[in-house]
Amino acid sequence: MTTHTARPLPSATLRELRVRDDAGRPMAPFTDEEGGSPLRCCLRHSVPGERIALVSYAPLRRWAAGTGTDPGAYDEVGPVFVHAGECPGPEGGSLPFTGARRAVRRYSADGRILGGRLVEDPAGAEPAFADAFAEAFADPEVALVHVRAVEYGCFLYEVRRP
């Protein structure tokens, strides 16, 4: 069985977003009093009292810039939570943000959407995601997938071809 790894936002990207986000706005940190915000820097939920920020992020645009691709109309900017300061990154191990309905959206090497799949995972059972990733990467045209929250459409993390 192939293991697929969730990719957090790269540290260089985080440094940029903490100054000015992908919509051109300066970061506005706040104390998360309640916790539970999905942090894309370390791929875990925030805990009460952490300093975080909600910033605009363009995941496909940044991937496309690194590959010399034009994302065309699929270039979108959306909100993501990050720590307001440096963090150690993910601890590794299990896939983050399971236990909910997620969309696994497939992209080609030229940055076009190739389809997607709804993953219903109320129990947090990673095999549902493993099946969705295996199905996606069985198509040789798929270069990467984005995992997104169904309710808000927010980008959660990226998985690339193993």
N, C-alpha and C positions, 0 to 999 in steps of 0.2 A: 504494500500500500504506500502511495506517495504521500509525503507530509507537505502540507502547504502552510506557509508562514505569513501571518499578518504583519504588514509593514507599517510601523508608526511614521509620523511625519519626520523627515530627515532633520538632523540637528542644524544644518546650514539653513534649511527652510524655516525652522523654528526661530532662529536668530533674526531672520528677515521679518517674519510675521510679528515678532515682539517689538519691532520698531514701526513697521508700516505693513498692513495686511494687503491681501491681493485686491482689495477694493480701494486701496490708497488711504485707508484710515489709520491713525495711530492707535496703538493698543490701549485699552482702558481696563486695567486690572481691577478686580474686586475680590472680596472675601466671600467664598461660597459658604454661606451659613448652614445650608441644609445638606450639602454633599449630593452625590449621585450623578454629577455631570460626566458624560463620557469624554475623557481626556485623550486626544489623539497623539499626544507626545509620548505617553507611556502606556497607552492602551488599557486603562483601568478607569473605574469611576472615582471621582473626587471624594474626599472625606470632608466632613464639616470643618470649617476653619481654614481650608487651603486657599491660597491666593491663586486665582485663575483669571483667564480672559476669554471672551468670545470674540474670535477674529474671523474675517472672511478668507476663504481658502479656495483656490482653483486647482483641484487635483489633476484633472486631465491636461490643463494648460501647462502645469509644471512638468508633468511626465513628457508631454509633447516637446517642450523646450529642450529637455535632455536627450531626446531621440531625433530631433530635427524634423518633427512631424507638425502638421498644422491641425489642431483639433477642430477647426471649422466651427460649425454651429453647435457642436457638443461642448464647447468651452463654456463652463458655468462656474459661478462663484457662489459658495455657500458658507454658512456658519459652522465653525468647529470650536470646541473648547480645548484650551491648552493651559499648562501651568504658566503663570506670569513670569516665572524665573526658570533657571535651569532645573532640570529634573534628571534622574538617573536613566530614564527610558524604561522600556518594558522589562519585566522580570523573566519573560519567556514562558515556555510551557504551553498552556492551553490557549485556544482561540479566545479573543476578548469579545465582550458584548453579546454573548449567546443568551439563550433563554427568552428570545423574543422573535417576532417576525422580521425577517431581513430580506432585502432584495440583493441578489448577486448579479451585477450588471457586467456583461462581457464587452471587451473592446478589442478591436483589431490593431495590428501594428501601425496602421495609418490613422488611428485615433477615432474610428467610427464604431458606433454601438452595433454589436452583433446579436443582441438579445439579452435575455436575463431570465432569472428564475426566482420565484418566491421560496424562501426557506422558512418553514414554520417549525420553531424549535422551543416550545414552551418549557421544556425540562432542562434546557442547557446541554443537550446531548450533541457533542461535536460531530458524530457521524453524519448528521444531516448536512452540515457544512462540507465535510469531506466529500460526500456524494456530489454536492453541487459544484465543488471545485474540480473534481475528477471529470464530471460531465462537461464542464466548460473547457477544460484543457484537453479533452479528447478531440476537440475541434482544432486542427492545426492553425486556423486563422486567428484564434484567440491569443492575444499577447499578454493581457492582464485582466483582472476583474476588480471591480469596486464593490465593497459590501456597504450597504446603505440601510438606514433606518426606514422602515416602511411608512410609519406615521408622519414623519417630517421630511423624508427624502434626504436627510443629511448623510454626507460621506462619513463613514466610520473608519475604514482602512482599505488598503490595497493588497492584493495578492498577485504575484507575478508567476509566470510559467516556471515550474521547478527545474 
